[in-house]
Amino acid sequence: MKEKIRYTDEPMEFRVIPDFLPPPDRLIFKEDGIKVTITLSTKSVYFFKTEAEKRGLQYQRMIRRLLDAYVEAFEPSVKEAPQESKRNRVEQPRRSYRKAGKR
């Protein structure tokens, strides 16, 4: 049988950690999405399927994350206004994908 733990009255050191968690309304795990049809090369699809299988992920999710990362890298200021409009995204005006001054 294991020895019993003997507790002592030693002074304990502790510190208060500030609350760093976001409020529940900011814990959004799923973004709105638009379904699109896209034709990819066989080589690209094979690559993503192979890599996704190695990691136990879905290949379509990997492609979506890649596209999201690309957008974040090149247009970090693109953020939707909070509850801008309940219009369907397809009805919203198109944003130019080119950076200003590169035409």
C-alpha positions as CSV (number, residue, x, y, z in Angstrom):
1,M,0.0,0.0,0.0
2,K,1.2,3.5,-0.8
3,E,2.3,5.8,1.9
4,K,-0.2,8.4,3.0
5,I,0.5,12.0,2.1
6,R,1.3,14.1,5.1
7,Y,0.3,17.8,4.7
8,T,2.2,20.5,6.6
9,D,1.3,24.0,7.5
10,E,4.0,25.5,5.2
11,P,3.1,28.9,3.8
12,M,1.9,28.7,0.2
13,E,2.8,31.2,-2.5
14,F,0.1,32.2,-4.9
15,R,-0.9,35.0,-7.2
16,V,-4.1,36.2,-8.8
17,I,-4.2,35.7,-12.6
18,P,-6.3,38.3,-14.4
19,D,-9.3,37.1,-16.4
20,F,-8.1,36.5,-19.9
21,L,-11.1,34.6,-21.3
22,P,-13.3,36.4,-23.8
23,P,-17.0,36.9,-22.9
24,P,-19.4,34.1,-24.1
25,D,-20.8,36.2,-26.9
26,R,-17.3,36.4,-28.5
27,L,-16.8,32.6,-28.4
28,I,-17.9,32.1,-31.9
29,F,-16.6,28.8,-33.3
30,K,-18.4,28.7,-36.7
31,E,-18.4,31.5,-39.2
32,D,-21.1,32.1,-41.7
33,G,-20.3,30.4,-45.0
34,I,-21.3,30.5,-48.6
35,K,-21.3,27.4,-50.6
36,V,-19.4,27.6,-53.9
37,T,-18.6,25.3,-56.7
38,I,-15.0,25.3,-57.7
39,T,-13.0,23.2,-60.1
40,L,-9.5,22.2,-58.8
41,S,-6.8,20.3,-60.5
42,T,-6.5,16.6,-59.7
43,K,-3.0,17.3,-58.4
44,S,-4.3,19.8,-55.8
45,V,-7.2,17.6,-54.6
46,Y,-4.9,14.6,-54.3
47,F,-2.4,16.7,-52.3
48,F,-5.0,17.9,-49.9
49,K,-6.7,14.5,-49.5
50,T,-3.4,12.9,-48.7
51,E,-2.3,15.5,-46.2
52,A,-5.7,15.6,-44.6
53,E,-5.7,11.8,-44.2
54,K,-2.2,11.9,-42.5
55,R,-3.6,14.4,-40.0
56,G,-7.0,13.0,-39.6
57,L,-8.8,16.1,-41.0
58,Q,-11.2,16.8,-43.7
59,Y,-9.5,17.9,-46.9
60,Q,-12.2,20.5,-47.7
61,R,-11.7,22.1,-44.2
62,M,-7.9,22.3,-45.0
63,I,-8.6,24.1,-48.2
64,R,-11.0,26.5,-46.4
65,R,-8.4,27.2,-43.8
66,L,-5.8,27.8,-46.4
67,L,-8.0,30.4,-48.2
68,D,-8.9,32.0,-44.9
69,A,-5.2,32.3,-44.0
70,Y,-4.5,33.8,-47.4
71,V,-7.2,36.5,-46.9
72,E,-5.9,37.2,-43.4
73,A,-2.3,37.7,-44.7
74,F,-3.3,40.0,-47.5
75,E,-6.3,41.9,-46.2
76,P,-6.0,42.0,-42.4
77,S,-8.3,45.0,-42.2
78,V,-11.3,43.0,-43.6
79,K,-13.6,42.6,-40.7
80,E,-17.4,42.6,-40.8
81,A,-19.2,45.3,-39.0
82,P,-21.1,43.9,-36.1
83,Q,-24.6,43.0,-37.3
84,E,-24.1,45.3,-40.3
85,S,-27.1,43.9,-42.0
86,K,-29.1,40.8,-42.1
87,R,-29.0,40.8,-45.9
88,N,-27.8,37.6,-47.6
89,R,-24.1,37.9,-48.3
90,V,-24.7,37.3,-51.9
91,E,-26.8,40.5,-52.0
92,Q,-24.1,42.6,-50.4
93,P,-21.9,44.7,-52.7
94,R,-18.7,43.0,-53.8
95,R,-15.4,44.1,-52.3
96,S,-12.5,44.5,-54.6
97,Y,-9.9,41.8,-54.1
98,R,-7.1,44.0,-55.4
99,K,-5.2,46.3,-53.1
100,A,-5.7,50.0,-53.8
101,G,-3.2,51.5,-56.3
102,K,-2.3,48.2,-58.0
103,R,-4.4,48.6,-61.1
